[in-house]
Amino acid sequence: MIERALRQAGLELTEVLQASNGEEALQALRDDHGKSNPLSLILSDINMPVMDGLQFLEQRRDEKLAVGIPVVMITTEGSEPLVLRAISAGAQGYICKPFTAEQVKARVVPLLRAA
């Protein structure tokens, strides 16, 4: 669903890495670290099994993985403490579910242009 929204927003996706939880996402970043074709964007949900999105962001920051890559949280959680924790852990954007392609475009495109 997210991929479709990004494509509808006019973004060309060459490769999409997926993880079902924060620990898998961290491992994907570790495996990708130092490769010649770096990531452009990280999208993460807050509610995930094993390691949630906030723990993922904090661990990513602590391990200095994908430094400078914009992170957008996509979630049903919109409480101010969670948003503030996500921002302090490195998130640059936040999209609440349900979302539209236009909302994704409005939050993601400016981050990619700034990178």
N, C-alpha and C positions, 0 to 999 in steps of 0.2 A: 504493500500500500504506500509506503514511504517512497520507494523507488519510483512508483508511478507518479506520485505528486511532484517529485523532483524533475522527472522528465516532462510533465505537463507544465512545470515552471520554466521550461526551456533549457535545463541543464543537461549537458552531455555527460553520461556516466560511462567511463571506460572500464572500471573494475570496482566491484562492490564487495567489501569484506563484511561478513556477518558473524555475529556471536549471539548465543542464546542467554548469556549472563556476563557479568562484569569480569569474572576470571578468564573466560574465553576471549573477551575483548582485550584484556591486558596481554594475553599470550599472543594474540594477533599483532598487537603493537610491538611486542618484543621481537617477534619473527620479522616484522616489516622494518624494524629499526636499522637505519643505515643503507637501505636499498636505494637504488638510483631513481625510482619512481615513487616519491613520497605521497602520503595521503594528502588530500585537500580539505577534508571535512570529516568530523566525527559526529554522528548522531547517536544519542543514547537515551534509553528510557530510564526512569528512576526505579520503577518496580520490576526487578528481575530476580530470579532465584540465585542461590549460591553467593553472589556478590551483587549488591544493588548498584544502580547508576551513580549514586553519590560516593559510595565506597570506591567504585571504579575511578571516578574523577580524582579523588584524593590520592589513590595509589598511583595513578598515572602521573600526577603532579610530583609525588614523592620520588618516583623512579625516573622522572624527567624524560618520559616517553612522548613522542609526537609533539614536542615543544613548538609552539607557534601555530599549530593546527587548530582552527576554530572548532569549538564544541557547541552543539545545540542539543538541549534536552527536549525530548518529546515525551509527554506524560499526562496522566490524568491528575497528577498532584500539582496543585497550584497555590499551596499555602505559602505565605511569606517566609517563614523560617526555612522551608525546603528550597525555595528560590534563592534566598540569600546564601545558604550553604552551597548550592550548586555554583553560584557566581564566585564565591570565595575559593572554590576548588578549581575554577578555571572555565566554567561555562560562559560563553559569550551570548547565547541566545536561549530562548525558552518558548516552546510551542505546546499549548494545551490541547489534548484530545477532547473531542473530535476536531480535526483540522481540515482545512481545504488546501488545494494546490496553491492558491493565492497567498494564504498565510505562510506556507512553507517558502514560497518565493520571496515574500517580504522579509522574512527573517534570515534566510540562507544566502541569497544572492549578494547582499551588501557585505557579508562576511567574506565571501569568496573574492569579491573585487578588492577588498582591503588587504587580502593576504598577499 
